[in-house]
């Protein structure tokens, strides 16, 4: 039984480890073992599965906002708005 527990401790991730891998996977490719460990953990842990799903949805929304044509034109401020912001900042700093 001790050997099984040691093996499971090496294979199964804690929730902290799983959430870190879930977040890191958006920025680098996970190795085979990391992928399998994350999949196994998500299979048994509903909280981490929800975190993983929400992280994916947030990543998709950010990507859409940054690269979708219909949002690109909305990202630029008019000269009038830029001037108002600059004046507000100047007033706060002085």
matplotlib code that plots the C-alpha trace (Angstrom):
import matplotlib.pyplot as plt

x = [0.0, 2.9, 4.3, 0.9, 0.6, 4.1, 3.3, 0.1, 1.9, 4.3, 1.6, -1.4, -1.1, -2.4, -4.9, -2.2, 0.0, -3.0, -4.0, -0.5, -0.2, -3.6, -2.5, 1.0, -0.4, -1.5, 2.0, 4.1, 3.5, 3.1, 5.2, 3.5, 3.7, 2.4, -0.5, -1.4, -1.1, -3.3, -5.9, -6.0, -6.5, -9.2, -11.0, -11.3, -11.5, -14.5, -13.2, -10.0, -12.0, -14.1, -11.0, -9.4, -12.6, -12.9, -9.2, -9.7, -12.8, -10.9, -8.0, -10.3, -12.0, -8.7, -7.5, -10.7, -10.5, -6.9, -7.2, -10.8, -11.4, -14.7, -12.9, -9.7, -11.4, -12.8, -9.4, -8.3, -9.2, -10.2, -7.9, -10.5, -10.6, -6.8, -6.7, -9.2, -7.3, -4.0, -5.6, -7.0, -3.6, -1.8, -4.3, -3.9, -0.1, 0.0]
y = [0.0, 2.4, 1.8, 2.6, 5.8, 6.9, 6.1, 8.1, 11.0, 11.2, 10.8, 12.8, 16.6, 18.7, 21.3, 24.0, 22.2, 21.5, 25.2, 26.3, 23.9, 25.0, 28.6, 27.8, 25.9, 29.1, 30.3, 27.2, 23.7, 21.2, 18.0, 14.6, 13.8, 17.2, 16.8, 13.4, 14.5, 17.5, 15.4, 12.9, 15.6, 17.4, 14.1, 13.7, 17.3, 19.4, 22.6, 22.5, 21.5, 24.6, 26.8, 25.2, 25.9, 29.5, 30.1, 28.9, 31.1, 34.1, 33.4, 33.1, 36.4, 38.3, 36.8, 37.8, 41.3, 41.8, 40.3, 40.4, 43.1, 44.3, 45.3, 46.8, 50.0, 50.5, 50.4, 53.8, 57.0, 60.1, 63.1, 64.8, 61.9, 61.7, 65.4, 65.1, 62.2, 64.1, 67.1, 65.0, 63.4, 66.7, 68.2, 65.2, 65.4, 69.1]
z = [0.0, 0.8, -2.7, -4.3, -2.3, -3.3, -6.9, -6.8, -5.1, -8.1, -10.7, -9.3, -9.0, -6.1, -6.9, -6.7, -9.2, -11.5, -11.5, -12.2, -15.2, -16.4, -16.4, -17.9, -20.8, -22.4, -22.6, -23.2, -24.6, -21.8, -21.9, -22.4, -18.6, -17.6, -20.1, -18.7, -15.1, -15.8, -17.6, -14.8, -12.2, -14.2, -14.5, -10.7, -9.6, -10.5, -9.0, -11.1, -14.1, -13.7, -13.3, -16.4, -18.4, -17.2, -18.0, -21.5, -22.0, -20.7, -23.0, -26.0, -25.1, -24.8, -28.1, -29.8, -28.3, -29.5, -32.9, -34.1, -36.8, -35.3, -32.0, -33.6, -34.6, -31.1, -29.5, -30.7, -28.8, -30.6, -30.2, -28.1, -25.6, -25.5, -24.7, -21.9, -20.4, -20.6, -19.0, -16.2, -15.6, -15.6, -13.1, -10.8, -10.9, -10.1]

ax = plt.figure().add_subplot(projection="3d")
ax.plot(x, y, z, "-o")
ax.set_aspect("equal")
plt.show()
